[in-house]
Amino acid sequence: KESFYLGVALSLDSLIVGFGAALGPISSVEVFIFSIIFNLLAIIFGALLGSKCAEKTELDLSWISGVILIILALQKVL
């Protein structure tokens, strides 16, 4: 559930960046399509990687997604 919300937030961020880039001489349709494709691939790969890591460890790693979200937010501010 947390990874889904993180993926949605990052996808929307990338989508907005793509629209901003479209203000220049870049095709907005291409940016939109590639943004969706690459973000979906990243979410799927991250979910698979997370599942594999969760199967192999006994540790509670549920807090990592929150830390990653905070780090990404701080990077945007700075």
DAQUI-V423196 format. One record per residue. N is the residue number from 1. RES is the residue in one small letter. SS is DSSP state (A for helix, B for strand, O for the rest). Layout:
BEGIN
[[N:RES:SS] [N:RES:SS]]
END
This chain:
BEGIN
[[1:k:O] [2:e:A] [3:s:A] [4:f:A] [5:y:A] [6:l:A] [7:g:A] [8:v:A] [9:a:A] [10:l:A] [11:s:A] [12:l:A] [13:d:A] [14:s:A] [15:l:A] [16:i:A] [17:v:A] [18:g:A] [19:f:A] [20:g:A] [21:a:A] [22:a:O] [23:l:O] [24:g:O] [25:p:O] [26:i:O] [27:s:O] [28:s:A] [29:v:A] [30:e:A] [31:v:A] [32:f:A] [33:i:A] [34:f:A] [35:s:A] [36:i:A] [37:i:A] [38:f:A] [39:n:A] [40:l:A] [41:l:A] [42:a:A] [43:i:A] [44:i:A] [45:f:A] [46:g:A] [47:a:A] [48:l:A] [49:l:A] [50:g:A] [51:s:A] [52:k:A] [53:c:A] [54:a:A] [55:e:A] [56:k:A] [57:t:O] [58:e:O] [59:l:O] [60:d:O] [61:l:O] [62:s:O] [63:w:O] [64:i:A] [65:s:A] [66:g:A] [67:v:A] [68:i:A] [69:l:A] [70:i:A] [71:i:A] [72:l:A] [73:a:A] [74:l:A] [75:q:A] [76:k:A] [77:v:A] [78:l:O]]
END
